[in-house]
């Protein structure tokens, strides 16, 4: 009987604490549920993004391989363009020199023709 009374008194002593803890748990539970739902939502978003990344990865790998395949050709073409440009730069002064010689010859020829025509015309006019 004394044991029962002792246990009862302990239970009576502990009950307010148990009630307080239970009320705290009841108060916190909705927040925990809300946080867990947010965590699950974020996890679903991460899974969705991961699935998209997994879907896109083969395309990215394909494009990268194409770029890697094409790069040597682009480099080759660019080197050819640079070579041609250097040849043009080397040849341009010679072309300019030849063109100036041609212009000089044309101007000398035209002045000679004009002089000959003038002499011929003046000779015809003197004979009259």
Secondary structure, 3 states (H helix, E strand, C coil): CHHHHHHHHHHHHHHHHHHHHHHHHHHHHHHHHHHHHHHHHHHHHHHHHHHHHHHHHHHHHHHHHHHHHHHHHHHHHHHHHHHHHHHHHHHHHHHHHHHHHHHHHHHHHHHHHHHHHHHHHHHHHHHC
